[in-house]
Amino acid sequence: MSKKKVRDLRSALELLQSIDGQLVETDVEVDPLGELSGVYRHVGAGGTVMRPTQEGPAMIFNHVKGHPGARVAIGLLASRRRVGYLLDCEPQKLGFLLKDSVNNPIKPVVIPHEQAKCQEVKYFADDPDFDIRKLVPAPTNTLEDAGPYITLGMCYASSPETGESDVTIHRMCFQSKDEISIFLQPGARHIGYFRELAEAKGEALPISISIGVDPAIEIASCFEAPTTPLGYDELQVAGAIRNEPVELVECLTINERAIANAEYVIEGEILPGKRIREDIHSNTGKAMPEFPGYCGPANPELPIIKVKAVTTRKNPIMQTCIGPSEEHVSMAGIPTEASILTMVDKAMPGKLQNVYCASSGGGKYIAVMQFKKSVPSDEGRQRQAALLAFSAFAELKHVFLVDEDVDPFDMKDVMWAMTTRFQADLDLITIPGVQCHPLDPSNQPEYSAHIRARGVACKAIFDCTVPFDQKARFERAKFMDVDPKCWLPDMLK
């Protein structure tokens, strides 16, 4: 699709600049305290952000209040079509691209310090003027947030026992000039496990945070087990997407590596036995907007990263996202699509045609699975496919099953199928009392006395497929297949 080679944030922005309607920028000063996200909400946030919002271009703010010379980019991945441009793939085939990339990993390589663009400028925490809040223009999404958050930081750490490494994205809030809180959901990410191992030994866990990287890395970092089990470095997936290894560099102050062409790198250690209340400065009880569209509750005690250094490229560009935006749908949803495709194809090859983790579920709660019934014995196997998806992904709440004549990426078409091919007393399958996601406010005991614990709730399958023996009754109206460009050459490109 694309002609320009994308390997870092800057080349990604250059590509988008060459495509009409994919990137805008402004020289008007913006306040990172709520205002920046407030502006982009209207420009292109989409996702589960409170309306009015829309899918629109990525945006660069060239003047950020309190940060002379700093620029902030937002929304690079807030459009599936734009992700297609950035990964050089048709949007409907992104799940297949990632599926193939997981199966053909390319290991990262380490390059010398003098070649690492992320270390062109260096700041060390032992300098009395060091203050991460001044060095890194991290926005505050809403005025109720616990503080400025890093929302697109590629956290890289290694097991203190095996040396195996992992890259993931976590919620991180600036708490002082050299301290950052980090939210590690129990059992959900490997870096959390690495921290537990280190803390059990009374040791700090070295960690690097790379901000402003190749979008392929941001997408790949969101893979989870069982697709990428403990010991599988997701940077290998990014390498496979680009067909060349991701370049790393040794950090300057800790025993860890960082992404060599990142715009910013924060070097630090997760301290053993140290905790901080997430909203200690705001006292709002809220953290930041999360992917379901609500503000996540502030955690009463989170691990602390003690910052040792910040290194940057010359004239670095901060990258951020709005938690509930379409950007989260792209990063969380597309890897999940790839994982479901892999799992179901192993059990029943050729039956699952495509998967879409819809925007309304934030990329995590909803999956639309397009299933093809070819023979009478396929009846019922579509529900088995849904159960396979649920068994692997605890966060998945609703699965919509549709036939091959329904576009899974068009929720209007999915709702049409649900309206005309679904009867709730026959085709709704509920699975109560199973692990779901703790950030869904309806998955709480306060919502219903039947919910025993936070996050333990009900999953559902909406089987909107036609019974195999009745396919003739549900055939869609057929229209002439013509090329409309003959009549509207300028409008349809």
C-alpha positions, 0 to 999 in steps of 0.5 A: 500500500504505502511507498515510504518506509516506516521504521520510527515515529518520524517516518510514520508522520512523514508517511501520513503527511503524504496522504490526504486527510491523515495528519494535521498540525497546529502552531496555536499553543495548547495546555497539556492539562486537559486542553490537549485531549479536549481538542483532539476529542473533537478532531479524531479520538473516536472509540468510546470517548464521550460524544461528540467525537469522530474518527479523524486525522492524527494531530501534532501540537507544535507549541505546548504550554510549559514546554518550550520547543516540545511537540506532541503527536496524538492519534497515529493509530486512531483509525484502522485505515491509518493503521493499514497505511502505517503497517502497509496492509489492507485494514481488513487483513491486519489480523492476518498480518499479525497472525503471520508475524507471531508465527515468523518472529525476528529477534531484536538486535543491539546496536552501539550507543553512538548509533542510537538516536534515542541517546543524542541528548542525555539528562541524569537524575543526580543533576539538582535541576533534573525534573521529569515533569519538565523534560517530558510533556506528558498530558493530563487527559482530564482535569480529574486525572491523578496527574500527567500520564505516559499512555504510550510508553513501551515498558521493557524489562527482563526476568531476574531469573531467566533474563527473558524480556518483555515489552508492554504498555502500562498506565504510568503517572508522574508523581515527583521529579524522579518518581513514576507510579506504574499500574501492573494488572495482576496476572495480565502482563509479564513485567508484573511477574518480573517485578514480583520475582525481583521484589521477592528477592528484595531487589529492584527491577530495571525498566526502560520506557521508550516513547515515540516509536515505530507503530509496529512496535506499539501494536505488537506490544499489546499481544498477550498469552497464550499467543505470546507466552512468558518468554516471548519478546513481542519485539519479535512480532514487530520485527516480522511486520517490518521484515527486519529486527527492531534495534535496541541499545543498552541503557546508560544507568541501568542493566536493561535495553531500550528501543534505539530510535525512540524519541524519549527513553526513561531509565529507572528501577521499580523499587521493592516494597515501595508503594504510592497512592495514585491520586496523592496529588489530586485526591479525586479518586480517579486515575485517567480515562480508560478504554471502556469510556469511564475514568479508572479508579485511582489505585490506593497503592502502586509500585514506584519507578525511581527514574535514573535518567532521561535520554532523547533524540534532538528536538524530540516528539512526545507521543500520547493517546486518549485512553478510550479513543480508537487508538486503544481499539487498534492496539488492543483489538488487532492483536486479539483478532490475530490471536482468535484467528490463530486459535480457531484455525487450529481447531477448525481450519478454514471456517473462521473468515475474519474477526473484528474487535469492535470499537464499542468494546474498546478493542477488548470486550467485543469480538465479531466472528465471521464464520462460514458453514459449508456442510450440515455438520458445521452447524453448532461449530460456530458456537464452539469457535466463540467458546474457544475465543472466551477460553483464551481471553478473559477480558472478552465479554460479548461475541457476535457470530455472523455469516460470510455475507455479513461485513464484520467490520460494519456494526450496522451490518452486524446489527442487521444480522442480529435483527433478522437472524437472531432470536434471543430465546434461541440464539443467546447463550450466556455464561455466568460467573466467569472472569471478565474485566475489572474496569467494566463498571457493570462487572461489580458486586454493586451492580448486582448481588449475583456478582460475587467478586469484582470482574466475575460476571457474565459472558454472552454469545449472540449467534446471528448466523443462519441455520445451515438448512435454511440458508436459502430463506436468508439470501440477501438481495443481489445487485449488479456488480459494476464499477461506479468510477465510470460515473463518479471518477472524482468522488470515488477513488 
